[in-house]
Amino acid sequence: MGDSGEGLVDAEARIQERMEEMARERAERQRKTVRDPARVHELESLRLARTELARQFDATTNEQRRAHIKQALEEIDRRAAAATAALSQ
C-alpha cells in the first residue's frame, strides 16, 4: 500500500504544479495587452493597403496611374509613421 499511496501523492503534486504553471502563463498572456487596439488595427489596414498598391504599381504601365499610386503610397507611409509614433508613446 505504501508504494501506491506515494504514486498518488506524486501525481497530485505534478497536477498541482502544472495548474500553477498554467495560471502563470495565463497571467503573463493577459499582461501583454495592446495599449491601443484601434491604432494596431489602423496599422494593419495601412500595411494591407500598401501591399495592394505596391502590387498595382508594379503591374501598371500608365505613367499617370503610376504617379497617383506613388502619391498614395507616400500618404500611406506618412500615416503609418504617424500611427507608429502615436502607438509607441
N, CA, C and O atoms as CSV, one atom per row, in Angstrom:
chain,resi,resn,atom,element,x,y,z
A,1,MET,N,N,0.822,-1.181,0.000
A,1,MET,CA,C,0.000,0.000,0.000
A,1,MET,C,C,0.869,1.248,0.000
A,1,MET,O,O,0.461,2.279,-0.535
A,2,GLY,N,N,2.025,1.178,0.573
A,2,GLY,CA,C,2.885,2.343,0.670
A,2,GLY,C,C,3.282,2.880,-0.689
A,2,GLY,O,O,3.293,4.093,-0.896
A,3,ASP,N,N,3.610,1.991,-1.623
A,3,ASP,CA,C,4.039,2.433,-2.947
A,3,ASP,C,C,2.902,3.093,-3.724
A,3,ASP,O,O,3.113,4.120,-4.369
A,4,SER,N,N,1.722,2.527,-3.673
A,4,SER,CA,C,0.607,3.098,-4.439
A,4,SER,C,C,0.187,4.449,-3.858
A,4,SER,O,O,-0.217,5.341,-4.603
A,5,GLY,N,N,0.276,4.604,-2.565
A,5,GLY,CA,C,-0.054,5.887,-1.930
A,5,GLY,C,C,0.919,6.975,-2.344
A,5,GLY,O,O,0.528,8.118,-2.581
A,6,GLU,N,N,2.208,6.606,-2.431
A,6,GLU,CA,C,3.223,7.582,-2.849
A,6,GLU,C,C,2.992,8.008,-4.290
A,6,GLU,O,O,3.200,9.169,-4.642
A,7,GLY,N,N,2.566,7.075,-5.114
A,7,GLY,CA,C,2.287,7.397,-6.514
A,7,GLY,C,C,1.162,8.404,-6.644
A,7,GLY,O,O,1.221,9.314,-7.471
A,8,LEU,N,N,0.131,8.237,-5.819
A,8,LEU,CA,C,-0.987,9.181,-5.852
A,8,LEU,C,C,-0.549,10.562,-5.390
A,8,LEU,O,O,-0.950,11.570,-5.972
A,9,VAL,N,N,0.265,10.613,-4.357
A,9,VAL,CA,C,0.755,11.889,-3.847
A,9,VAL,C,C,1.616,12.566,-4.906
A,9,VAL,O,O,1.498,13.772,-5.125
A,10,ASP,N,N,2.480,11.799,-5.562
A,10,ASP,CA,C,3.325,12.357,-6.620
A,10,ASP,C,C,2.478,12.882,-7.787
A,10,ASP,O,O,2.745,13.955,-8.329
A,11,ALA,N,N,1.466,12.118,-8.157
A,11,ALA,CA,C,0.604,12.540,-9.263
A,11,ALA,C,C,-0.141,13.818,-8.904
A,11,ALA,O,O,-0.263,14.719,-9.734
A,12,GLU,N,N,-0.633,13.902,-7.690
A,12,GLU,CA,C,-1.335,15.104,-7.252
A,12,GLU,C,C,-0.393,16.304,-7.228
A,12,GLU,O,O,-0.789,17.409,-7.600
A,13,ALA,N,N,0.838,16.098,-6.799
A,13,ALA,CA,C,1.814,17.179,-6.760
A,13,ALA,C,C,2.128,17.665,-8.182
A,13,ALA,O,O,2.240,18.867,-8.423
A,14,ARG,N,N,2.267,16.725,-9.111
A,14,ARG,CA,C,2.532,17.108,-10.511
A,14,ARG,C,C,1.345,17.862,-11.102
A,14,ARG,O,O,1.524,18.837,-11.831
A,15,ILE,N,N,0.155,17.416,-10.792
A,15,ILE,CA,C,-1.044,18.097,-11.277
A,15,ILE,C,C,-1.095,19.525,-10.725
A,15,ILE,O,O,-1.369,20.474,-11.460
A,16,GLN,N,N,-0.832,19.662,-9.446
A,16,GLN,CA,C,-0.858,20.990,-8.822
A,16,GLN,C,C,0.206,21.900,-9.436
A,16,GLN,O,O,-0.064,23.073,-9.696
A,17,GLU,N,N,1.407,21.377,-9.671
A,17,GLU,CA,C,2.473,22.172,-10.289
A,17,GLU,C,C,2.068,22.611,-11.686
A,17,GLU,O,O,2.298,23.757,-12.073
A,18,ARG,N,N,1.467,21.705,-12.440
A,18,ARG,CA,C,1.038,22.038,-13.804
A,18,ARG,C,C,-0.052,23.098,-13.781
A,18,ARG,O,O,-0.047,24.000,-14.619
A,19,MET,N,N,-0.981,23.011,-12.846
A,19,MET,CA,C,-2.044,24.003,-12.733
A,19,MET,C,C,-1.464,25.379,-12.402
A,19,MET,O,O,-1.902,26.390,-12.950
A,20,GLU,N,N,-0.478,25.411,-11.505
A,20,GLU,CA,C,0.158,26.676,-11.163
A,20,GLU,C,C,0.920,27.251,-12.355
A,20,GLU,O,O,0.896,28.460,-12.586
A,21,GLU,N,N,1.593,26.388,-13.106
A,21,GLU,CA,C,2.322,26.831,-14.297
A,21,GLU,C,C,1.361,27.415,-15.333
A,21,GLU,O,O,1.649,28.447,-15.939
A,22,MET,N,N,0.221,26.755,-15.534
A,22,MET,CA,C,-0.772,27.252,-16.485
A,22,MET,C,C,-1.336,28.593,-16.035
A,22,MET,O,O,-1.581,29.466,-16.867
A,23,ALA,N,N,-1.547,28.772,-14.739
A,23,ALA,CA,C,-2.058,30.041,-14.213
A,23,ALA,C,C,-1.041,31.160,-14.443
A,23,ALA,O,O,-1.417,32.280,-14.788
A,24,ARG,N,N,0.258,30.854,-14.251
A,24,ARG,CA,C,1.301,31.861,-14.509
A,24,ARG,C,C,1.332,32.241,-15.984
A,24,ARG,O,O,1.432,33.422,-16.319
A,25,GLU,N,N,1.248,31.251,-16.864
A,25,GLU,CA,C,1.252,31.513,-18.305
A,25,GLU,C,C,0.049,32.356,-18.710
A,25,GLU,O,O,0.183,33.276,-19.517
A,26,ARG,N,N,-1.111,32.053,-18.165
A,26,ARG,CA,C,-2.330,32.801,-18.472
A,26,ARG,C,C,-2.190,34.248,-18.015
A,26,ARG,O,O,-2.564,35.170,-18.739
A,27,ALA,N,N,-1.652,34.447,-16.815
A,27,ALA,CA,C,-1.461,35.805,-16.297
A,27,ALA,C,C,-0.467,36.575,-17.154
A,27,ALA,O,O,-0.651,37.770,-17.386
A,28,GLU,N,N,0.572,35.918,-17.624
A,28,GLU,CA,C,1.573,36.574,-18.472
A,28,GLU,C,C,0.969,36.985,-19.809
A,28,GLU,O,O,1.257,38.073,-20.308
A,29,ARG,N,N,0.144,36.137,-20.389
A,29,ARG,CA,C,-0.506,36.470,-21.663
A,29,ARG,C,C,-1.430,37.663,-21.495
A,29,ARG,O,O,-1.513,38.511,-22.384
A,30,GLN,N,N,-2.119,37.740,-20.378
A,30,GLN,CA,C,-3.047,38.842,-20.147
A,30,GLN,C,C,-2.308,40.162,-19.945
A,30,GLN,O,O,-2.854,41.222,-20.255
A,31,ARG,N,N,-1.080,40.120,-19.434
A,31,ARG,CA,C,-0.304,41.336,-19.241
A,31,ARG,C,C,0.172,41.918,-20.560
A,31,ARG,O,O,0.473,43.109,-20.632
A,32,LYS,N,N,0.245,41.107,-21.600
A,32,LYS,CA,C,0.730,41.558,-22.897
A,32,LYS,C,C,-0.404,42.156,-23.729
A,32,LYS,O,O,-0.493,41.894,-24.928
A,33,THR,N,N,-1.255,42.943,-23.116
A,33,THR,CA,C,-2.354,43.556,-23.850
A,33,THR,C,C,-1.831,44.711,-24.683
A,33,THR,O,O,-0.839,45.352,-24.334
A,34,VAL,N,N,-2.494,44.959,-25.755
A,34,VAL,CA,C,-2.129,46.049,-26.648
A,34,VAL,C,C,-2.654,47.348,-26.056
A,34,VAL,O,O,-3.793,47.424,-25.593
A,35,ARG,N,N,-1.798,48.375,-26.079
A,35,ARG,CA,C,-2.199,49.646,-25.492
A,35,ARG,C,C,-3.378,50.270,-26.225
A,35,ARG,O,O,-4.313,50.753,-25.587
A,36,ASP,N,N,-3.349,50.269,-27.526
A,36,ASP,CA,C,-4.402,50.917,-28.304
A,36,ASP,C,C,-4.792,50.029,-29.483
A,36,ASP,O,O,-4.179,50.111,-30.547
A,37,PRO,N,N,-5.790,49.196,-29.307
A,37,PRO,CA,C,-6.174,48.274,-30.367
A,37,PRO,C,C,-6.589,48.984,-31.654
A,37,PRO,O,O,-6.403,48.440,-32.742
A,38,ALA,N,N,-7.143,50.182,-31.547
A,38,ALA,CA,C,-7.549,50.921,-32.744
A,38,ALA,C,C,-6.329,51.287,-33.582
A,38,ALA,O,O,-6.374,51.204,-34.810
A,39,ARG,N,N,-5.240,51.690,-32.931
A,39,ARG,CA,C,-4.007,52.027,-33.655
A,39,ARG,C,C,-3.412,50.776,-34.324
A,39,ARG,O,O,-2.943,50.829,-35.461
A,40,VAL,N,N,-3.441,49.676,-33.609
A,40,VAL,CA,C,-2.916,48.429,-34.175
A,40,VAL,C,C,-3.734,48.040,-35.399
A,40,VAL,O,O,-3.180,47.619,-36.415
A,41,HIS,N,N,-5.050,48.181,-35.300
A,41,HIS,CA,C,-5.927,47.882,-36.434
A,41,HIS,C,C,-5.628,48.829,-37.601
A,41,HIS,O,O,-5.577,48.402,-38.754
A,42,GLU,N,N,-5.431,50.115,-37.296
A,42,GLU,CA,C,-5.112,51.091,-38.333
A,42,GLU,C,C,-3.798,50.737,-39.036
A,42,GLU,O,O,-3.703,50.804,-40.262
A,43,LEU,N,N,-2.796,50.364,-38.254
A,43,LEU,CA,C,-1.511,49.987,-38.850
A,43,LEU,C,C,-1.632,48.760,-39.745
A,43,LEU,O,O,-1.026,48.704,-40.815
A,44,GLU,N,N,-2.407,47.789,-39.312
A,44,GLU,CA,C,-2.601,46.585,-40.121
A,44,GLU,C,C,-3.331,46.923,-41.420
A,44,GLU,O,O,-2.982,46.400,-42.479
A,45,SER,N,N,-4.334,47.786,-41.349
A,45,SER,CA,C,-5.054,48.212,-42.551
A,45,SER,C,C,-4.135,48.950,-43.515
A,45,SER,O,O,-4.183,48.727,-44.725
A,46,LEU,N,N,-3.300,49.828,-42.971
A,46,LEU,CA,C,-2.355,50.565,-43.814
A,46,LEU,C,C,-1.351,49.625,-44.467
A,46,LEU,O,O,-0.992,49.802,-45.631
A,47,ARG,N,N,-0.902,48.631,-43.718
A,47,ARG,CA,C,0.051,47.670,-44.273
A,47,ARG,C,C,-0.572,46.896,-45.438
A,47,ARG,O,O,0.066,46.690,-46.470
A,48,LEU,N,N,-1.828,46.470,-45.258
A,48,LEU,CA,C,-2.513,45.741,-46.322
A,48,LEU,C,C,-2.755,46.633,-47.538
A,48,LEU,O,O,-2.589,46.191,-48.675
A,49,ALA,N,N,-3.148,47.885,-47.302
A,49,ALA,CA,C,-3.377,48.820,-48.407
A,49,ALA,C,C,-2.078,49.064,-49.163
A,49,ALA,O,O,-2.072,49.122,-50.393
A,50,ARG,N,N,-0.992,49.205,-48.439
A,50,ARG,CA,C,0.298,49.453,-49.074
A,50,ARG,C,C,0.707,48.254,-49.940
A,50,ARG,O,O,1.220,48.426,-51.046
A,51,THR,N,N,0.477,47.060,-49.434
A,51,THR,CA,C,0.803,45.854,-50.195
A,51,THR,C,C,0.025,45.816,-51.510
A,51,THR,O,O,0.583,45.516,-52.565
A,52,GLU,N,N,-1.267,46.123,-51.433
A,52,GLU,CA,C,-2.103,46.112,-52.633
A,52,GLU,C,C,-1.665,47.200,-53.618
A,52,GLU,O,O,-1.579,46.945,-54.819
A,53,LEU,N,N,-1.389,48.404,-53.123
A,53,LEU,CA,C,-0.956,49.480,-54.016
A,53,LEU,C,C,0.409,49.190,-54.639
A,53,LEU,O,O,0.643,49.521,-55.801
A,54,ALA,N,N,1.291,48.585,-53.886
A,54,ALA,CA,C,2.605,48.230,-54.437
A,54,ALA,C,C,2.449,47.208,-55.557
A,54,ALA,O,O,3.159,47.270,-56.561
A,55,ARG,N,N,1.526,46.272,-55.389
A,55,ARG,CA,C,1.250,45.288,-56.441
A,55,ARG,C,C,0.706,45.988,-57.681
A,55,ARG,O,O,1.118,45.683,-58.800
A,56,GLN,N,N,-0.226,46.934,-57.483
A,56,GLN,CA,C,-0.779,47.682,-58.609
A,56,GLN,C,C,0.294,48.522,-59.301
A,56,GLN,O,O,0.324,48.608,-60.529
A,57,PHE,N,N,1.165,49.134,-58.517
A,57,PHE,CA,C,2.235,49.958,-59.072
A,57,PHE,C,C,3.129,49.125,-59.982
A,57,PHE,O,O,3.503,49.564,-61.069
A,58,ASP,N,N,3.461,47.942,-59.539
A,58,ASP,CA,C,4.323,47.062,-60.339
A,58,ASP,C,C,3.641,46.607,-61.628
A,58,ASP,O,O,4.310,46.391,-62.639
A,59,ALA,N,N,2.330,46.463,-61.599
A,59,ALA,CA,C,1.603,45.947,-62.754
A,59,ALA,C,C,1.169,47.042,-63.727
A,59,ALA,O,O,0.808,46.745,-64.865
A,60,THR,N,N,1.199,48.295,-63.297
A,60,THR,CA,C,0.687,49.390,-64.118
A,60,THR,C,C,1.767,49.964,-65.027
A,60,THR,O,O,2.910,50.158,-64.613
A,61,THR,N,N,1.379,50.234,-66.290
A,61,THR,CA,C,2.314,50.834,-67.239
A,61,THR,C,C,1.960,52.296,-67.530
A,61,THR,O,O,2.807,53.048,-68.012
A,62,ASN,N,N,0.734,52.701,-67.248
A,62,ASN,CA,C,0.307,54.076,-67.484
A,62,ASN,C,C,0.998,55.002,-66.490
A,62,ASN,O,O,0.876,54.818,-65.279
A,63,GLU,N,N,1.722,55.994,-66.998
A,63,GLU,CA,C,2.538,56.859,-66.138
A,63,GLU,C,C,1.689,57.719,-65.199
A,63,GLU,O,O,2.088,57.963,-64.061
A,64,GLN,N,N,0.513,58.184,-65.666
A,64,GLN,CA,C,-0.350,58.975,-64.781
A,64,GLN,C,C,-0.843,58.116,-63.618
A,64,GLN,O,O,-0.839,58.547,-62.465
A,65,ARG,N,N,-1.260,56.914,-63.936
A,65,ARG,CA,C,-1.733,55.998,-62.870
A,65,ARG,C,C,-0.600,55.678,-61.902
A,65,ARG,O,O,-0.815,55.620,-60.692
A,66,ARG,N,N,0.603,55.469,-62.430
A,66,ARG,CA,C,1.761,55.188,-61.572
A,66,ARG,C,C,2.040,56.371,-60.649
A,66,ARG,O,O,2.398,56.176,-59.488
A,67,ALA,N,N,1.881,57.593,-61.152
A,67,ALA,CA,C,2.102,58.784,-60.331
A,67,ALA,C,C,1.073,58.855,-59.205
A,67,ALA,O,O,1.414,59.185,-58.069
A,68,HIS,N,N,-0.188,58.544,-59.522
A,68,HIS,CA,C,-1.236,58.545,-58.492
A,68,HIS,C,C,-0.958,57.488,-57.428
A,68,HIS,O,O,-1.099,57.735,-56.230
A,69,ILE,N,N,-0.567,56.325,-57.885
A,69,ILE,CA,C,-0.275,55.244,-56.932
A,69,ILE,C,C,0.923,55.625,-56.062
A,69,ILE,O,O,0.943,55.348,-54.862
A,70,LYS,N,N,1.915,56.258,-56.674
A,70,LYS,CA,C,3.090,56.667,-55.904
A,70,LYS,C,C,2.702,57.674,-54.821
A,70,LYS,O,O,3.198,57.597,-53.697
A,71,GLN,N,N,1.822,58.614,-55.154
A,71,GLN,CA,C,1.337,59.575,-54.159
A,71,GLN,C,C,0.579,58.867,-53.040
A,71,GLN,O,O,0.732,59.197,-51.864
A,72,ALA,N,N,-0.232,57.900,-53.418
A,72,ALA,CA,C,-0.998,57.146,-52.414
A,72,ALA,C,C,-0.051,56.369,-51.495
A,72,ALA,O,O,-0.267,56.313,-50.284
A,73,LEU,N,N,0.984,55.780,-52.064
A,73,LEU,CA,C,1.966,55.044,-51.257
A,73,LEU,C,C,2.673,55.984,-50.276
A,73,LEU,O,O,2.901,55.626,-49.121
A,74,GLU,N,N,3.017,57.181,-50.742
A,74,GLU,CA,C,3.665,58.154,-49.856
A,74,GLU,C,C,2.733,58.561,-48.715
A,74,GLU,O,O,3.171,58.715,-47.575
A,75,GLU,N,N,1.444,58.736,-49.026
A,75,GLU,CA,C,0.467,59.091,-47.996
A,75,GLU,C,C,0.305,57.949,-46.987
A,75,GLU,O,O,0.225,58.189,-45.783
A,76,ILE,N,N,0.260,56.737,-47.470
A,76,ILE,CA,C,0.157,55.579,-46.570
A,76,ILE,C,C,1.387,55.515,-45.662
A,76,ILE,O,O,1.262,55.281,-44.460
A,77,ASP,N,N,2.566,55.721,-46.235
A,77,ASP,CA,C,3.792,55.700,-45.427
A,77,ASP,C,C,3.760,56.791,-44.359
A,77,ASP,O,O,4.178,56.566,-43.223
A,78,ARG,N,N,3.261,57.972,-44.726
A,78,ARG,CA,C,3.175,59.078,-43.766
A,78,ARG,C,C,2.212,58.725,-42.623
A,78,ARG,O,O,2.524,58.934,-41.451
A,79,ARG,N,N,1.050,58.191,-42.978
A,79,ARG,CA,C,0.067,57.811,-41.956
A,79,ARG,C,C,0.592,56.684,-41.057
A,79,ARG,O,O,0.390,56.699,-39.843
A,80,ALA,N,N,1.263,55.718,-41.670
A,80,ALA,CA,C,1.809,54.604,-40.890
A,80,ALA,C,C,2.872,55.100,-39.908
A,80,ALA,O,O,2.934,54.634,-38.770
A,81,ALA,N,N,3.706,56.042,-40.348
A,81,ALA,CA,C,4.721,56.593,-39.454
A,81,ALA,C,C,4.062,57.337,-38.288
A,81,ALA,O,O,4.498,57.217,-37.143
A,82,ALA,N,N,3.019,58.098,-38.583
A,82,ALA,CA,C,2.322,58.823,-37.520
A,82,ALA,C,C,1.644,57.875,-36.544
A,82,ALA,O,O,1.677,58.096,-35.334
A,83,ALA,N,N,1.030,56.820,-37.068
A,83,ALA,CA,C,0.348,55.840,-36.193
A,83,ALA,C,C,1.358,55.087,-35.349
A,83,ALA,O,O,1.101,54.812,-34.177
A,84,THR,N,N,2.507,54.747,-35.928
A,84,THR,CA,C,3.545,54.046,-35.179
A,84,THR,C,C,4.095,54.932,-34.056
A,84,THR,O,O,4.327,54.467,-32.941
A,85,ALA,N,N,4.297,56.206,-34.370
A,85,ALA,CA,C,4.787,57.134,-33.361
A,85,ALA,C,C,3.778,57.293,-32.225
A,85,ALA,O,O,4.159,57.346,-31.056
A,86,ALA,N,N,2.498,57.369,-32.566
A,86,ALA,CA,C,1.461,57.504,-31.545
A,86,ALA,C,C,1.354,56.236,-30.700
A,86,ALA,O,O,1.077,56.309,-29.503
A,87,LEU,N,N,1.570,55.099,-31.307
A,87,LEU,CA,C,1.466,53.826,-30.590
A,87,LEU,C,C,2.630,53.645,-29.621
A,87,LEU,O,O,2.457,53.073,-28.544
A,88,SER,N,N,3.797,54.123,-29.991
A,88,SER,CA,C,4.973,53.926,-29.145
A,88,SER,C,C,5.027,54.897,-27.964
A,88,SER,O,O,5.840,54.717,-27.057
A,89,GLN,N,N,4.186,55.906,-27.964
A,89,GLN,CA,C,4.208,56.873,-26.850
A,89,GLN,C,C,3.442,56.378,-25.674
A,89,GLN,O,O,3.360,57.065,-24.657
